[in-house]
Amino acid sequence: MLYKSEFLSPLGKVLLLSDDEYVLGVWFEDQKYYGAKYNLNEASTRKVKPLKLAEAWLKSFFNKEVPAVEEVPLKPEVTVFRKNVLTKLEQIPYGRVASYKDIAQMLDTDSQTGSFARAVGGAVGHNPISIIIPCHRVIGSNGSLTGYAGGIERKIALLNLEGINHLQVADYRIKKILEY
C-alpha cells in the first residue's frame, strides 16, 4: 500500500510518498517528473513511520540543521545505474557541491567522455527523492548552475540554505570538493 503526505516547506508544498517501510518519493508540487510512475490518487493519507521520519528530516533541514540521509529509510525505485548515481549523491556533504563529471568519474574512473556525464545528468534529473537525496548539490563542471527538476530558483535557495553562495559556485574548479 502507498501512503502520502504534504509538507509545507519555505519553498512550497512538498509531496512525500512511502510504502509501509520506505520513502519512495519527495517532490515539490510543480516539480518535473512529479509523482514519477505512481498513481497518487490511490495512496492513503495515513501517516506511517517513513512519512513521519521524512517530515522530521525536512523540518530539521529547513531549520538549517544537518540531518543525515540515513535517518530516513529510502527506497528509490529506479534502474541500477540511477541507483548508483543516487548513492553517489548521498555522499556529497552538506554545504558542498560536486559536478556531473565528478559523479561520472566516481562511477567509472576510465570515463573521459561527456556522454557518461550526460547519463549521470539524466539520472540526477529523475531523482525521485529530491532534497533528502541532494541532487541540488550537483553543478556543471565549469561551476555553472544547471537545471533542477524543482526549478533553478529552488536550487539556488537550497544551496543558499546550506551556506553555498550560488554566485561563488564558479570557484568550484579552484576548490574542488571531492578528491579522487
Backbone as JSON Lines, residues from 0, in Angstrom:
{"i":0,"aa":"M","n":[0.84,-1.19,0.0],"ca":[0.0,0.0,0.0],"c":[0.88,1.24,0.0]}
{"i":1,"aa":"L","n":[0.42,2.27,-0.68],"ca":[1.14,3.54,-0.72],"c":[0.48,4.55,0.21]}
{"i":2,"aa":"Y","n":[1.33,5.43,0.76],"ca":[0.88,6.48,1.67],"c":[1.5,7.79,1.22]}
{"i":3,"aa":"K","n":[0.75,8.87,1.43],"ca":[1.27,10.18,1.03],"c":[0.96,11.22,2.09]}
{"i":4,"aa":"S","n":[1.77,12.24,2.11],"ca":[1.5,13.4,2.97],"c":[2.11,14.62,2.31]}
{"i":5,"aa":"E","n":[1.67,15.78,2.74],"ca":[2.22,17.03,2.24],"c":[3.02,17.69,3.34]}
{"i":6,"aa":"F","n":[4.14,18.26,2.96],"ca":[4.98,19.03,3.87],"c":[5.06,20.43,3.3]}
{"i":7,"aa":"L","n":[4.74,21.42,4.12],"ca":[4.81,22.81,3.66],"c":[6.2,23.35,3.98]}
{"i":8,"aa":"S","n":[7.02,23.46,2.94],"ca":[8.39,23.97,3.11],"c":[8.41,25.46,2.81]}
{"i":9,"aa":"P","n":[9.49,26.14,3.16],"ca":[9.61,27.55,2.79],"c":[9.67,27.77,1.28]}
{"i":10,"aa":"L","n":[9.88,26.68,0.52],"ca":[9.98,26.78,-0.94],"c":[8.75,26.23,-1.65]}
{"i":11,"aa":"G","n":[7.71,25.93,-0.88],"ca":[6.48,25.42,-1.47],"c":[6.11,24.05,-0.93]}
{"i":12,"aa":"K","n":[4.95,23.57,-1.36],"ca":[4.47,22.26,-0.91],"c":[5.34,21.15,-1.46]}
{"i":13,"aa":"V","n":[5.56,20.17,-0.6],"ca":[6.35,19.0,-0.96],"c":[5.48,17.77,-0.72]}
{"i":14,"aa":"L","n":[5.38,16.91,-1.71],"ca":[4.65,15.66,-1.57],"c":[5.62,14.57,-1.15]}
{"i":15,"aa":"L","n":[5.24,13.83,-0.13],"ca":[6.01,12.68,0.34],"c":[5.21,11.43,0.04]}
{"i":16,"aa":"L","n":[5.89,10.4,-0.44],"ca":[5.23,9.14,-0.77],"c":[6.05,8.01,-0.16]}
{"i":17,"aa":"S","n":[5.34,7.04,0.42],"ca":[6.04,5.89,1.0],"c":[5.18,4.64,0.89]}
{"i":18,"aa":"D","n":[5.82,3.52,1.21],"ca":[5.08,2.3,1.48],"c":[5.15,2.12,2.99]}
{"i":19,"aa":"D","n":[4.92,0.93,3.5],"ca":[4.94,0.72,4.95],"c":[6.32,0.89,5.57]}
{"i":20,"aa":"E","n":[7.37,0.72,4.76],"ca":[8.72,0.71,5.31],"c":[9.64,1.81,4.81]}
{"i":21,"aa":"Y","n":[9.42,2.28,3.59],"ca":[10.38,3.17,2.95],"c":[9.74,4.39,2.31]}
{"i":22,"aa":"V","n":[10.5,5.47,2.27],"ca":[10.11,6.65,1.49],"c":[10.46,6.34,0.04]}
{"i":23,"aa":"L","n":[9.49,6.55,-0.84],"ca":[9.65,6.27,-2.27],"c":[9.79,7.54,-3.1]}
{"i":24,"aa":"G","n":[9.26,8.65,-2.59],"ca":[9.29,9.87,-3.36],"c":[9.17,11.12,-2.51]}
{"i":25,"aa":"V","n":[9.85,12.18,-2.95],"ca":[9.77,13.51,-2.35],"c":[9.84,14.5,-3.51]}
{"i":26,"aa":"W","n":[8.74,15.2,-3.76],"ca":[8.67,16.11,-4.9],"c":[8.02,17.44,-4.51]}
{"i":27,"aa":"F","n":[8.56,18.53,-5.05],"ca":[7.85,19.8,-4.97],"c":[6.61,19.67,-5.84]}
{"i":28,"aa":"E","n":[5.53,20.36,-5.48],"ca":[4.25,20.16,-6.17],"c":[4.28,20.46,-7.66]}
{"i":29,"aa":"D","n":[5.15,21.31,-8.12],"ca":[5.22,21.62,-9.54],"c":[6.51,21.11,-10.19]}
{"i":30,"aa":"Q","n":[7.12,20.16,-9.54],"ca":[8.4,19.63,-10.0],"c":[8.23,18.76,-11.24]}
{"i":31,"aa":"K","n":[9.24,18.81,-12.09],"ca":[9.29,17.93,-13.25],"c":[9.33,16.49,-12.73]}
{"i":32,"aa":"Y","n":[8.64,15.6,-13.39],"ca":[8.53,14.18,-13.01],"c":[7.79,13.98,-11.69]}
{"i":33,"aa":"Y","n":[6.94,14.92,-11.34],"ca":[6.14,14.86,-10.11],"c":[5.39,13.54,-10.03]}
{"i":34,"aa":"G","n":[5.57,12.84,-8.94],"ca":[4.85,11.59,-8.74],"c":[5.42,10.41,-9.48]}
{"i":35,"aa":"A","n":[6.42,10.66,-10.33],"ca":[7.07,9.6,-11.12],"c":[6.02,8.69,-11.75]}
{"i":36,"aa":"K","n":[6.1,7.43,-11.49],"ca":[5.21,6.45,-12.13],"c":[4.06,6.04,-11.22]}
{"i":37,"aa":"Y","n":[3.94,6.66,-10.08],"ca":[2.95,6.25,-9.08],"c":[1.58,6.84,-9.35]}
{"i":38,"aa":"N","n":[0.55,6.07,-9.0],"ca":[-0.82,6.58,-9.05],"c":[-1.09,7.21,-7.68]}
{"i":39,"aa":"L","n":[-0.9,8.5,-7.58],"ca":[-1.02,9.2,-6.3],"c":[-2.44,9.21,-5.77]}
{"i":40,"aa":"N","n":[-3.42,9.06,-6.66],"ca":[-4.82,9.05,-6.22],"c":[-5.15,7.82,-5.39]}
{"i":41,"aa":"E","n":[-4.38,6.76,-5.55],"ca":[-4.63,5.53,-4.8],"c":[-3.91,5.49,-3.46]}
{"i":42,"aa":"A","n":[-3.08,6.47,-3.18],"ca":[-2.31,6.49,-1.93],"c":[-3.16,6.99,-0.78]}
{"i":43,"aa":"S","n":[-3.01,6.34,0.35],"ca":[-3.72,6.72,1.57],"c":[-3.01,7.91,2.22]}
{"i":44,"aa":"T","n":[-3.77,8.7,2.96],"ca":[-3.18,9.84,3.67],"c":[-2.84,9.49,5.12]}
{"i":45,"aa":"R","n":[-2.84,8.22,5.44],"ca":[-2.47,7.8,6.8],"c":[-0.97,8.04,7.0]}
{"i":46,"aa":"K","n":[-0.62,8.64,8.15],"ca":[0.79,8.96,8.43],"c":[1.49,7.74,8.99]}
{"i":47,"aa":"V","n":[2.28,7.1,8.15],"ca":[3.06,5.94,8.57],"c":[4.47,6.41,8.95]}
{"i":48,"aa":"K","n":[5.2,5.54,9.61],"ca":[6.51,5.9,10.15],"c":[7.46,6.51,9.12]}
{"i":49,"aa":"P","n":[7.6,5.95,7.92],"ca":[8.53,6.57,6.96],"c":[8.16,8.03,6.64]}
{"i":50,"aa":"L","n":[6.87,8.32,6.54],"ca":[6.44,9.7,6.26],"c":[6.78,10.61,7.44]}
{"i":51,"aa":"K","n":[6.55,10.14,8.64],"ca":[6.88,10.94,9.83],"c":[8.38,11.23,9.9]}
{"i":52,"aa":"L","n":[9.19,10.22,9.59],"ca":[10.64,10.41,9.6],"c":[11.08,11.4,8.52]}
{"i":53,"aa":"A","n":[10.47,11.31,7.34],"ca":[10.81,12.24,6.26],"c":[10.39,13.66,6.61]}
{"i":54,"aa":"E","n":[9.23,13.83,7.21],"ca":[8.78,15.16,7.62],"c":[9.71,15.74,8.67]}
{"i":55,"aa":"A","n":[10.13,14.93,9.63],"ca":[11.07,15.39,10.66],"c":[12.41,15.78,10.03]}
{"i":56,"aa":"W","n":[12.85,14.99,9.05],"ca":[14.1,15.28,8.37],"c":[14.01,16.62,7.64]}
{"i":57,"aa":"L","n":[12.92,16.82,6.9],"ca":[12.74,18.07,6.16],"c":[12.65,19.27,7.1]}
{"i":58,"aa":"K","n":[11.94,19.11,8.2],"ca":[11.84,20.2,9.17],"c":[13.23,20.57,9.69]}
{"i":59,"aa":"S","n":[14.0,19.57,10.02],"ca":[15.36,19.78,10.5],"c":[16.21,20.48,9.43]}
{"i":60,"aa":"F","n":[16.13,19.99,8.21],"ca":[16.9,20.57,7.1],"c":[16.55,22.03,6.89]}
{"i":61,"aa":"F","n":[15.27,22.35,6.84],"ca":[14.88,23.73,6.6],"c":[15.13,24.63,7.8]}
{"i":62,"aa":"N","n":[15.44,24.05,8.95],"ca":[15.86,24.81,10.13],"c":[17.38,24.95,10.17]}
{"i":63,"aa":"K","n":[18.04,24.65,9.05],"ca":[19.48,24.77,8.89],"c":[20.27,23.83,9.79]}
{"i":64,"aa":"E","n":[19.65,22.72,10.13],"ca":[20.36,21.67,10.82],"c":[20.94,20.75,9.74]}
{"i":65,"aa":"V","n":[21.7,19.77,10.12],"ca":[22.34,18.9,9.13],"c":[21.92,17.45,9.38]}
{"i":66,"aa":"P","n":[20.69,17.12,9.0],"ca":[20.23,15.74,9.22],"c":[20.94,14.77,8.27]}
{"i":67,"aa":"A","n":[21.19,13.58,8.76],"ca":[21.85,12.55,7.94],"c":[20.83,11.85,7.06]}
{"i":68,"aa":"V","n":[21.25,11.52,5.86],"ca":[20.38,10.8,4.93],"c":[19.91,9.49,5.56]}
{"i":69,"aa":"E","n":[20.77,8.89,6.35],"ca":[20.47,7.59,6.96],"c":[19.31,7.64,7.97]}
{"i":70,"aa":"E","n":[18.88,8.84,8.36],"ca":[17.79,8.97,9.32],"c":[16.44,8.59,8.71]}
{"i":71,"aa":"V","n":[16.38,8.52,7.4],"ca":[15.13,8.22,6.72],"c":[15.33,6.96,5.88]}
{"i":72,"aa":"P","n":[14.44,5.97,6.02],"ca":[14.57,4.77,5.18],"c":[14.12,5.08,3.75]}
{"i":73,"aa":"L","n":[15.05,5.04,2.82],"ca":[14.78,5.42,1.44],"c":[14.84,4.2,0.53]}
{"i":74,"aa":"K","n":[13.97,4.22,-0.47],"ca":[13.98,3.15,-1.47],"c":[13.53,3.72,-2.81]}
{"i":75,"aa":"P","n":[14.45,4.45,-3.46],"ca":[14.08,4.96,-4.78],"c":[13.93,3.8,-5.75]}
{"i":76,"aa":"E","n":[12.8,3.73,-6.42],"ca":[12.55,2.65,-7.38],"c":[13.01,3.11,-8.75]}
{"i":77,"aa":"V","n":[14.3,2.86,-9.0],"ca":[14.96,3.3,-10.22],"c":[15.83,2.17,-10.76]}
{"i":78,"aa":"T","n":[16.4,2.39,-11.93],"ca":[17.3,1.39,-12.51],"c":[18.57,1.26,-11.68]}
{"i":79,"aa":"V","n":[19.33,0.22,-11.93],"ca":[20.59,0.0,-11.21],"c":[21.54,1.18,-11.43]}
{"i":80,"aa":"F","n":[21.65,1.65,-12.67],"ca":[22.53,2.79,-12.94],"c":[22.09,4.02,-12.14]}
{"i":81,"aa":"R","n":[20.81,4.33,-12.18],"ca":[20.31,5.5,-11.44],"c":[20.5,5.33,-9.94]}
{"i":82,"aa":"K","n":[20.32,4.12,-9.45],"ca":[20.55,3.86,-8.02],"c":[22.01,4.14,-7.66]}
{"i":83,"aa":"N","n":[22.94,3.73,-8.52],"ca":[24.35,4.01,-8.28],"c":[24.63,5.51,-8.25]}
{"i":84,"aa":"V","n":[24.01,6.24,-9.14],"ca":[24.17,7.7,-9.16],"c":[23.6,8.3,-7.88]}
{"i":85,"aa":"L","n":[22.41,7.87,-7.48],"ca":[21.79,8.42,-6.27],"c":[22.64,8.11,-5.04]}
{"i":86,"aa":"T","n":[23.27,6.96,-5.01],"ca":[24.17,6.62,-3.9],"c":[25.32,7.6,-3.83]}
{"i":87,"aa":"K","n":[25.85,8.0,-4.97],"ca":[26.93,9.0,-5.0],"c":[26.42,10.37,-4.55]}
{"i":88,"aa":"L","n":[25.2,10.72,-4.91],"ca":[24.64,11.99,-4.46],"c":[24.57,12.05,-2.94]}
{"i":89,"aa":"E","n":[24.19,10.93,-2.33],"ca":[24.09,10.87,-0.87],"c":[25.43,11.13,-0.2]}
{"i":90,"aa":"Q","n":[26.52,10.95,-0.92],"ca":[27.86,11.13,-0.36],"c":[28.37,12.57,-0.47]}
{"i":91,"aa":"I","n":[27.65,13.44,-1.16],"ca":[28.06,14.84,-1.25],"c":[27.7,15.5,0.08]}
{"i":92,"aa":"P","n":[28.69,15.98,0.81],"ca":[28.4,16.55,2.13],"c":[27.53,17.81,2.07]}
{"i":93,"aa":"Y","n":[26.79,18.02,3.13],"ca":[26.0,19.24,3.32],"c":[26.93,20.44,3.13]}
{"i":94,"aa":"G","n":[26.46,21.44,2.38],"ca":[27.24,22.64,2.19],"c":[28.34,22.52,1.14]}
{"i":95,"aa":"R","n":[28.32,21.43,0.39],"ca":[29.33,21.21,-0.65],"c":[28.63,20.89,-1.96]}
{"i":96,"aa":"V","n":[29.39,20.96,-3.04],"ca":[28.85,20.63,-4.36],"c":[29.79,19.67,-5.07]}
{"i":97,"aa":"A","n":[29.27,19.03,-6.09],"ca":[30.04,18.16,-6.98],"c":[29.48,18.35,-8.38]}
{"i":98,"aa":"S","n":[30.28,18.07,-9.37],"ca":[29.81,18.21,-10.74],"c":[29.32,16.87,-11.28]}
{"i":99,"aa":"Y","n":[28.57,16.95,-12.37],"ca":[28.12,15.73,-13.04],"c":[29.34,14.9,-13.46]}
{"i":100,"aa":"K","n":[30.38,15.59,-13.91],"ca":[31.6,14.91,-14.32],"c":[32.26,14.2,-13.14]}
{"i":101,"aa":"D","n":[32.27,14.85,-11.97],"ca":[32.82,14.21,-10.77],"c":[32.1,12.91,-10.48]}
{"i":102,"aa":"I","n":[30.79,12.96,-10.55],"ca":[29.99,11.77,-10.24],"c":[30.25,10.69,-11.29]}
{"i":103,"aa":"A","n":[30.34,11.09,-12.54],"ca":[30.65,10.12,-13.6],"c":[31.99,9.46,-13.34]}
{"i":104,"aa":"Q","n":[32.97,10.25,-12.93],"ca":[34.29,9.7,-12.64],"c":[34.27,8.8,-11.41]}
{"i":105,"aa":"M","n":[33.45,9.13,-10.43],"ca":[33.33,8.27,-9.25],"c":[32.75,6.91,-9.64]}
{"i":106,"aa":"L","n":[31.87,6.91,-10.63],"ca":[31.24,5.67,-11.06],"c":[32.11,4.88,-12.03]}
{"i":107,"aa":"D","n":[32.89,5.6,-12.82],"ca":[33.68,4.95,-13.87],"c":[34.95,5.75,-14.08]}
{"i":108,"aa":"T","n":[36.02,5.37,-13.4],"ca":[37.25,6.15,-13.48],"c":[37.87,6.16,-14.86]}
{"i":109,"aa":"D","n":[37.48,5.24,-15.74],"ca":[38.02,5.22,-17.1],"c":[37.26,6.15,-18.04]}
{"i":110,"aa":"S","n":[36.13,6.68,-17.58],"ca":[35.3,7.51,-18.45],"c":[35.88,8.91,-18.59]}
{"i":111,"aa":"Q","n":[36.2,9.3,-19.79],"ca":[36.69,10.64,-20.06],"c":[35.76,11.39,-20.99]}
{"i":112,"aa":"T","n":[34.65,10.79,-21.35],"ca":[33.75,11.42,-22.31],"c":[32.61,12.13,-21.61]}
{"i":113,"aa":"G","n":[32.08,13.12,-22.29],"ca":[30.94,13.85,-21.75],"c":[29.66,13.06,-21.78]}
{"i":114,"aa":"S","n":[29.6,12.01,-22.59],"ca":[28.36,11.25,-22.71],"c":[28.01,10.57,-21.38]}
{"i":115,"aa":"F","n":[28.99,10.09,-20.66],"ca":[28.72,9.45,-19.38],"c":[28.22,10.48,-18.38]}
{"i":116,"aa":"A","n":[28.81,11.67,-18.4],"ca":[28.35,12.74,-17.52],"c":[26.91,13.12,-17.87]}
{"i":117,"aa":"R","n":[26.55,13.08,-19.16],"ca":[25.17,13.38,-19.55],"c":[24.22,12.3,-19.02]}
{"i":118,"aa":"A","n":[24.66,11.05,-19.04],"ca":[23.83,9.97,-18.48],"c":[23.63,10.18,-16.98]}
{"i":119,"aa":"V","n":[24.68,10.63,-16.31],"ca":[24.58,10.96,-14.89],"c":[23.57,12.09,-14.72]}
{"i":120,"aa":"G","n":[23.62,13.09,-15.6],"ca":[22.67,14.2,-15.54],"c":[21.23,13.73,-15.66]}
{"i":121,"aa":"G","n":[20.99,12.77,-16.53],"ca":[19.64,12.22,-16.66],"c":[19.19,11.53,-15.38]}
{"i":122,"aa":"A","n":[20.09,10.8,-14.76],"ca":[19.76,10.11,-13.51],"c":[19.5,11.12,-12.39]}
{"i":123,"aa":"V","n":[20.32,12.16,-12.32],"ca":[20.13,13.19,-11.3],"c":[18.79,13.89,-11.51]}
{"i":124,"aa":"G","n":[18.46,14.2,-12.75],"ca":[17.21,14.89,-13.06],"c":[15.97,14.08,-12.73]}
{"i":125,"aa":"H","n":[16.1,12.76,-12.73],"ca":[14.96,11.89,-12.42],"c":[14.98,11.39,-10.98]}
{"i":126,"aa":"N","n":[15.78,12.01,-10.13],"ca":[15.84,11.62,-8.73],"c":[14.44,11.73,-8.11]}
{"i":127,"aa":"P","n":[13.86,10.61,-7.67],"ca":[12.5,10.68,-7.12],"c":[12.44,11.15,-5.66]}
{"i":128,"aa":"I","n":[13.6,11.29,-5.03],"ca":[13.61,11.67,-3.6],"c":[14.45,12.94,-3.45]}
{"i":129,"aa":"S","n":[13.95,14.03,-4.03],"ca":[14.71,15.27,-4.0],"c":[14.85,15.8,-2.57]}
{"i":130,"aa":"I","n":[15.78,16.66,-2.41],"ca":[16.18,17.29,-1.15],"c":[16.91,16.27,-0.26]}
{"i":131,"aa":"I","n":[16.24,15.19,0.13],"ca":[16.88,14.21,1.01],"c":[18.05,13.55,0.28]}
{"i":132,"aa":"I","n":[17.84,13.11,-0.95],"ca":[18.96,12.71,-1.81],"c":[19.3,13.98,-2.58]}
{"i":133,"aa":"P","n":[20.41,14.63,-2.22],"ca":[20.65,16.04,-2.58],"c":[21.1,16.31,-4.0]}
{"i":134,"aa":"C","n":[20.18,16.19,-4.95],"ca":[20.51,16.49,-6.34],"c":[20.74,17.98,-6.56]}
{"i":135,"aa":"H","n":[20.29,18.82,-5.63],"ca":[20.52,20.26,-5.76],"c":[22.0,20.62,-5.58]}
{"i":136,"aa":"R","n":[22.81,19.69,-5.07],"ca":[24.24,19.94,-4.86],"c":[25.09,19.63,-6.08]}
{"i":137,"aa":"V","n":[24.45,19.31,-7.2],"ca":[25.19,18.95,-8.41],"c":[25.19,20.15,-9.36]}
{"i":138,"aa":"I","n":[26.4,20.47,-9.85],"ca":[26.59,21.62,-10.72],"c":[27.33,21.2,-11.99]}
{"i":139,"aa":"G","n":[27.44,22.11,-12.93],"ca":[28.22,21.84,-14.13],"c":[29.7,21.81,-13.82]}
{"i":140,"aa":"S","n":[30.48,21.13,-14.64],"ca":[31.92,21.01,-14.38],"c":[32.64,22.36,-14.48]}
{"i":141,"aa":"N","n":[32.02,23.34,-15.12],"ca":[32.61,24.68,-15.19],"c":[32.14,25.56,-14.03]}
{"i":142,"aa":"G","n":[31.43,24.97,-13.08],"ca":[30.93,25.72,-11.94],"c":[29.58,26.34,-12.16]}
{"i":143,"aa":"S","n":[28.98,26.12,-13.31],"ca":[27.68,26.74,-13.6],"c":[26.56,25.98,-12.9]}
{"i":144,"aa":"L","n":[25.53,26.73,-12.57],"ca":[24.32,26.1,-12.05],"c":[23.57,25.55,-13.25]}
{"i":145,"aa":"T","n":[23.17,24.33,-13.14],"ca":[22.45,23.7,-14.24],"c":[21.04,23.42,-13.77]}
{"i":146,"aa":"G","n":[20.25,22.83,-14.61],"ca":[18.85,22.59,-14.3],"c":[18.61,21.84,-13.01]}
{"i":147,"aa":"Y","n":[17.42,22.0,-12.52],"ca":[16.97,21.3,-11.32],"c":[15.49,21.03,-11.53]}
{"i":148,"aa":"A","n":[15.07,19.79,-11.34],"ca":[13.68,19.43,-11.63],"c":[12.69,20.25,-10.81]}
{"i":149,"aa":"G","n":[13.12,20.75,-9.66],"ca":[12.25,21.57,-8.83],"c":[12.31,23.05,-9.19]}
{"i":150,"aa":"G","n":[13.12,23.4,-10.18],"ca":[13.26,24.79,-10.6],"c":[14.58,25.38,-10.13]}
{"i":151,"aa":"I","n":[15.21,26.15,-10.99],"ca":[16.52,26.71,-10.67],"c":[16.47,27.66,-9.47]}
{"i":152,"aa":"E","n":[15.34,28.36,-9.29],"ca":[15.21,29.25,-8.13],"c":[15.27,28.45,-6.84]}
{"i":153,"aa":"R","n":[14.65,27.28,-6.83],"ca":[14.7,26.43,-5.64],"c":[16.11,25.88,-5.43]}
{"i":154,"aa":"K","n":[16.77,25.54,-6.51],"ca":[18.14,25.04,-6.4],"c":[19.01,26.1,-5.72]}
{"i":155,"aa":"I","n":[18.89,27.33,-6.18],"ca":[19.65,28.44,-5.6],"c":[19.3,28.6,-4.13]}
{"i":156,"aa":"A","n":[18.01,28.54,-3.81],"ca":[17.57,28.69,-2.42],"c":[18.1,27.55,-1.54]}
{"i":157,"aa":"L","n":[18.1,26.33,-2.06],"ca":[18.61,25.19,-1.29],"c":[20.11,25.31,-1.07]}
{"i":158,"aa":"L","n":[20.84,25.73,-2.1],"ca":[22.28,25.94,-1.94],"c":[22.55,27.05,-0.93]}
{"i":159,"aa":"N","n":[21.82,28.15,-1.03],"ca":[21.99,29.24,-0.08],"c":[21.67,28.81,1.35]}
{"i":160,"aa":"L","n":[20.65,27.99,1.51],"ca":[20.28,27.47,2.82],"c":[21.45,26.71,3.45]}
{"i":161,"aa":"E","n":[22.2,26.01,2.6],"ca":[23.34,25.24,3.08],"c":[24.61,26.08,3.18]}
{"i":162,"aa":"G","n":[24.49,27.37,2.93],"ca":[25.65,28.26,3.05],"c":[26.5,28.34,1.8]}
{"i":163,"aa":"I","n":[25.97,27.88,0.68],"ca":[26.69,27.95,-0.58],"c":[26.14,29.13,-1.36]}
{"i":164,"aa":"N","n":[26.96,30.14,-1.53],"ca":[26.55,31.3,-2.31],"c":[26.61,30.92,-3.78]}
{"i":165,"aa":"H","n":[25.46,30.88,-4.42],"ca":[25.42,30.42,-5.82],"c":[26.26,31.28,-6.75]}
{"i":166,"aa":"L","n":[26.55,32.5,-6.37],"ca":[27.39,33.35,-7.21],"c":[28.86,32.96,-7.12]}
{"i":167,"aa":"Q","n":[29.2,32.22,-6.07],"ca":[30.59,31.78,-5.9],"c":[30.8,30.33,-6.31]}
{"i":168,"aa":"V","n":[29.78,29.68,-6.8],"ca":[29.9,28.28,-7.19],"c":[30.94,28.12,-8.29]}
{"i":169,"aa":"A","n":[31.14,29.15,-9.11],"ca":[32.14,29.06,-10.18],"c":[33.54,28.83,-9.62]}
{"i":170,"aa":"D","n":[33.77,29.2,-8.37],"ca":[35.06,28.94,-7.73],"c":[35.27,27.46,-7.48]}
{"i":171,"aa":"Y","n":[34.26,26.68,-7.79],"ca":[34.3,25.23,-7.59],"c":[35.54,24.6,-8.21]}
{"i":172,"aa":"R","n":[35.89,25.06,-9.4],"ca":[37.06,24.46,-10.08],"c":[38.31,24.65,-9.26]}
{"i":173,"aa":"I","n":[38.4,25.72,-8.53],"ca":[39.59,26.01,-7.71],"c":[39.54,25.22,-6.42]}
{"i":174,"aa":"K","n":[38.38,25.16,-5.8],"ca":[38.22,24.49,-4.51],"c":[37.49,23.17,-4.71]}
{"i":175,"aa":"K","n":[38.09,22.28,-5.4],"ca":[37.46,21.0,-5.71],"c":[37.1,20.29,-4.41]}
{"i":176,"aa":"I","n":[35.86,19.9,-4.27],"ca":[35.39,19.31,-3.03],"c":[35.72,17.83,-2.95]}
{"i":177,"aa":"L","n":[35.41,17.1,-3.99],"ca":[35.61,15.65,-3.97],"c":[36.94,15.31,-4.63]}
{"i":178,"aa":"E","n":[37.79,14.62,-3.91],"ca":[39.09,14.22,-4.45],"c":[39.04,12.77,-4.86]}
{"i":179,"aa":"Y","n":[39.73,12.44,-5.94],"ca":[39.73,11.06,-6.42],"c":[41.13,10.52,-6.38]}
